[in-house]
């Protein structure tokens, strides 16, 4: 029997071992160790980074001393398979100051053993050239992996605060030696996509179903930026056109924070939700002409001290819900009514009215088909982190699509669409494999779909960033489905 409108979470923060009071910021949920269950990675300022592995009912920190990196202060984090190894690498934004160009160098951790990590950010290729050109030493905030060139290699965008943004193009492998060639920044310093902003949140998605990933960036003390991807020219130059004002997304008088995307009214077009610090929050619905209209419900628009914003189908009814993580104020969860409207429904367990949460991520900790929640805390006051298991009880089905590369890593940026037309809602559902979103964070790089009471999924379609597509029919529900290019 379905319990309509009820979402239940269980506080399992005590199962995080250890979980001291710290200044934790960004976080990401993903399977970094290849064990078919995700781990939780936490970026910490003035302390150790963590990697929590779920085992025997506990989340045990398995980060070694190199990964913990206690001599630097990590703030933002995102993950992707950067070198075609089939293993997720982690990029940490490190900063020891609030803004500006002079800060600690960032880190790029590659897994070189079962749980052995090496920072290669300052490493070199065999020809002596640096692997990252130039290494970011500015006060960054959010970071996002996105294959902007459409060649199958994840590129990297760094949103700096008070310093030029950086767009690193992944140079792939040497065709003769197979050596990974690293990243090179192509953003012109101080102009275009390399302009100086109060960079805060960033998210990448194929907003217009063009087959190309675009970038949307929220800013503080500055207008937001929307970088439309017009593709790669014959000369090999990537063209990113800024058009936030034309699309209705600039919001120049507000101070943007967390941002997420989703098709909230299931009309086949991607929408945007983002938070403004102590200002009106925005649910921007995409119109047929590609512009966006503010349709934020009054309860959602209410200003708050927002940090991360995330979307997930917490009750598996087939409609994306929205979570606002606030600092020193109650967090807020809005459940989707199925028509693009929302109702406030925050369980007491996740409200944390005195929490200093800066980062948050959603993912399925245990593989039971329900989306769980992690909140990293301690921005202004050292606090333990918070973890919550989703104990929602209903008869809703689910499907998790693990869109992967040929090498077996999450295919960051891939577009996944499903349709249920046998007793369920026949409108399509769309997800993108997340490469960085929220604020400082990344959601689990899995396309999780709630199915309501649909008995099966009639069609699953995956489109990779290089244009390859694959379609499956008559897919069973309540399973994790791995899909790789044929």
N, C-alpha and C positions, 0 to 999 in steps of 0.2 A: 504494500500500500504506500502511495506517495504522500509524503508530508509536505504539502505545498508551501513554498516560501521559507522553509526552515534550512538554515545553514549552520552547522555545528562544528566548532573547533575545540581541540584539546591541547592545553598548554603542556608541551614536552620540553620546555627550556631546561629543566633539571637533568635531562638526558644528554645535554651537551657537556662533554668531558675533555678538557676543562672549559669553564665558562666564567672567567673572571670579569670584574668590572673593567672595561677598556673603552677606548675611543675608536669604535668600529664604524666604517663608512660603507664602501661598496661591497656587494656580494653577488655571487653567481652560483646557480645550481646546474650541474652537468655531470656526466659520467666521465671523469678524467682518467680513471684507472682501468676502464674497460671491464667492469664487473657486473654490468647490466642493472645497476642501481646507481643513482646520482650521488655525488658528494656536494657538500656546501663549502664554498671558498669565501673567506671573509678578508677584506682589506682593512688593515688597522694602522692608525696614526700613532706613532710613538710606542709601538709594541709589535707583537708577532702576528703575521698573517696566519690564518688557520685553514685547514682542509678537514672538514668533518666527514667521517665515513660511518654509515649506519651499519651496526653489527650488534646482534644480541640485545636489541631493544635500546641501545645507546648510540649516540653520535660521538665517535671517538676521534680526536684530533690526530691525524696521521701525517701532518706536515713536518718534514724534516727541517733541520736548522737552516739550510740554504733557502728553502721555500719560505720559511718564517720571516727571513730577511729583517731582523730586528733593528738593523742600523739605519733603515730608511722608513719613511712614513707613506704608506699606500693609501690612496683615497678612492680611485676608480679602477674597475677591473672588467675585462671581457675576455672571451675565449673563442678560438677557432683553430682549425688545422691549417697552419700557415705554410707548412713545408711539404705537404702531400704525404706525410708519414702515416696518416690514419689516426693520429693521436692529437688531442686538443692541446694547444699551447695557451698560455695565459699572459695577457699584457696587463701590467700594473702601472697606473699613473701614480707616481710618487711626488709628493710635494711637501716642503717644509715651510711654505709661506702662503699667504692668502691669495695673492695675485702677482702677476708680472713674469718677466722672462728668466729670472735667476732662481733656480730651484734644484732639487735633487734630480738625478737622471731616472727615467722610467726603466722598467724591467720587462723582459720577455722571457718567460720560463718555458723551456721545452722539456718534455719527459724523456729521459734517456735510459730509464730502467723501470722495473715494476712500480716503484714509487720513488724514483730518484729524479731530481729536477736540476736543470742548469740554466742560469741566466745568461742568454747570449746577446743581450741588447748592445753590449759594447764589444761583441765578438767581430771576427773578420772572416772573409772567405779565404780560400786557399791562395787567391791572387793578391791577398793583402788588403782588399777593399772592405770597408765597414759593412756590416749586415744591415744596419739602419742608418740612413743618411737623410738629414742629420738626426742625431739622438735628441729626443725632446727633453729639454731642461727648463720648461716653463711650468707655471702653476696650472695644471690641468684639472678638469672636472670629470666629464664623461668621455667614454671611448666606445667606438663601435666598429665591428668588422662588417664589411660589405663588399661584395665583388662588383665594383662599379664599372669595371671595364668589360665584364661579361665573358671573361676567358676561363672562368672556373677557379681562379685563385682569389682568396679573400684579401681585399685591400683593407686599409685601416684609417679611420678618421679620429683625430684627437681634438676635443673641444677644450681649448685653453681659456683661462680667465685673465683678461688683461694682457694677452699676448697673441700673436698670430695663430690661427688654427692650422693644423697640419693634416694633409691628405697623403698618406703613404701608399704608393702603388706597389703591389706584390710583383716582384720580377720573375717569380716562378723558378723553374729549374734550368740549368744549363743543358741544352739539347745534346751535348756530347758527353759531359761528365755526370750529369744527373744531380749536380750539386745545387742546393737551394741558394738563390742569389740575393735574398733579403728584400728589404723595403727601401723605397726612395720617395721622398716628399716631392710632390709636384704642385703644391699650393704656393702661389706667388706671395711672399711675405708682405702682409699689410694690405692686400687687395684681393678681390675675388673671393674664392673660398678660403683663402689665407688671411682674410681680414681680421682685425683685432676686435673682439667682442667680449662681453661678460658671459662667456660660454658656460652653459649649465647642462642641459639635457640634449640628447641626440638619439635619433632612431632612423633606421634605414628600412625601406620597403618599396615594392613596385606599386606606387600609389595609383597609377593610371593604366595598369595592365599593358604596359608597353614592352615588357620583357626586360626592362632596365630598372635598377634600384636607384631610388632618389633618397635624399637626406633631408630631414627636418631637424632644426636645432632651436632649442629655446635659450633665451639669453636674459641676463639681468642688466638693468640700466641701458637697454638697447632693444631694438626690434628683433623679433625672431627671424630666422632665415630658412627659406625652403629652397634647396638646391635641386632643380629638375635636371635629370640626367638625359642629355641629348645624344649620348653615345660617343663613340670613338671615331674621329675623322680618318680620312685616308692617310693622313700623315702620322697617325698614331696618337693624336692629342685627345684627351678626354675633355668633353665640354659639359660643364655644370653651370646652369643658368639660374640666378637667384630671382625668385618670383613670389615671395611670401605675401607682399602687399597685394599683388594682383589676384592671389588666391584667397585673400581674406584672413591670412594667418599671421600677419606681422605683429599685432598687439603691442605697439611701441611703448605704451604707458604702463605696462605691467612688468613683473619680474619673474620670468619663467623658471620652472624647476623640472619636475619629472614629466615624462611624456611616454605615451604608448599608442599603438595603432590597433585597429580591429574594424570589422564590418559590423557595427553595433545594431543596425536595422536590417541586416541581411538582404541588402539590395544589390550585392555583387560589387560594391565599391568600398574602398578602404576609407575609414574615418580616423580622426585623431582626437585623443583626450590628453590634456596637459594641465598641470597645476601652476598657479601663480602665487608667489610668496605673499601672503597677507593681502591677496587681491582675488577678484572673481576667477574661478577656475573655468575651463573651457571644454565643452564637448562639441567638436567641430565635425559636422556631418557633410560628406561630400555630395555635391549636387551632380546632375547629369552632365553639366558643362565642365566639370573638374574643379570648380571653385568650392569653397567651404562655407557653411552656414552655422552660426552659433545656435545650438539647440540645447543648451545646458539646462537641466531642470533646476528650479530655485534652490532645492536642498543641496544639490551638487555644486552649484555656483558659489555658495556661501564661502567667503574668504577664510583661509586658515594658514597656519605655518607649515605648509606642505613641503615635503621632500620628494620621495619616490611616488610615482603613479604606475600602477600595473593593471593589466586586464587578464582575466582567466574565467573559465566557466566553472565556478566553484560548486555549483549544484548539479552540473551535468544535464541541464535542461535544453542545451543547444544554443544558448544565448550568452554572449560575453558579459561578464560582470566587471565592475571597476572598483579598485581599492586605492584609497589615498592614505599614505603614511605621513603623519604629522609629528612635529616636535613639540612636546610639552602640552599637547592637546589630544583629545581622543582621535584615534584613527577612524576612518569611515569606509564602509563597504556599501556599495550600491548594486542591487540585484536587477538584472535586465528583465523587463516584463515581456520581452519577445517582440515588441514593436518599436524598439529604439527608445522607449521611455524606461525610467528607472525608479526604484523605491529604496529608501534607506533601510538597511537591515544589518547593522553591525553587531555581531555577537560580542558579549561582554569580554570574552577571553582575549580577543584581538584588539580591543579598544585602546588599552595601555595609555590612559590619559596623562600620565606623568613620564611616559617613555621619551627618550631622546633619540628616536629612530631616524636615521638618515638614509639607509639603504633598505631595500626589500626585494625579495625574489620569490617566484612561485614555481613549483614543480612537484612531481610525485615522488616523495621520499621512499616509498616502500613498494611501488608497483601495483597498488590496489585499484588504480583507475580514478583516484580522487586527488585533486590538486591541493597540496599543502602550502604552507606559508612560512617564510623565514624573514625576520626583521633584524638588521644589524643596528646596534644602538651605541650611544655614548658620544654624540657630537660635542656637546658642551659640558656634560658631566659623565664621568666614567660609569658605564652600566654594563651588566651582562647582556648578551644577545638573547633573542627570543625566537622560539620555534614552535609551530603549531601543526598538529595533525588534523586533517579534515575527517571528521567523523559523521558527516552528513548521511542521513539514512533516507533513501528513496529507491524507487525501482528504475531509475534512469540508467541507460546504457552509456557506453563510452568507447572511443577508439583513439589510440595514440599512434600517430604515424611518425616513425623515425626515418625521415628523409635523410639519406646519407650519400656521401661521395662514393666513388668506386673504391676508395681506400678504406671506407668504413667509418669515416668521421661524420658528425652532423654537417649537413649541407647548408651552412649558414646562408640565409637569404632566399632559399628555395621557397616557392609558393605552393601551398597544398590546398586543394579544394575538394570537398566531399558533397555528395547529394544523397539524401535519404528520400525515397519516393514510394515506400511501401508501408503505409500506416503511420508515417512520421511527417514532419515538416519538410516539404519538398524544396524549400529555398536553399540555395547553396550556403555552405560555411567555408570561410577562407581563413587560413593562418599563414604566417611567414615564420620560417625557422630563425629565431631571434639571434642577432649578433651583438646586441647591446641596446638597452632601452631603460626606461624608468628614470633614474638619476644615479649615476656612478655604477650602475648595475647591469645585469643581464638575466633574462628569464631562461628557464630550461629550454635548450634548443631542440624541442620536440613539438610537433603539431598535435595538441591535445584537443579532442572534440567531445563535448557532451552530446548525447543523441536523444535525450528524452526517452520516449517509449518506442522509438523506431526499432523494429526487429532486425534490421540489417542495413548496411550501407550499399546503395546500388552502384555508386561510382566514387573512386578515389583518383584524383589527378594530381601529379606532382610535376612541377616545372622547375628545373634547375637554372641557375643563373647564367649558364652558357647556352640556354635555349633548348636543351634536351628535355623531352617530356615522356612521361609514362602514365598509363591509365590502367586501373584495375577495376573489375566489376564484381558485384555480389560478394562483398566483403563481410565476414562475420564480425559481430560486435564484441565488446569486452575483451580486447586483445591489444597488444603492442605489435604493430606491423612495421617491419623493416622494409624500406623501399630504396633500392639503388638503381642507377641507370642500367638499362638493359644491355 
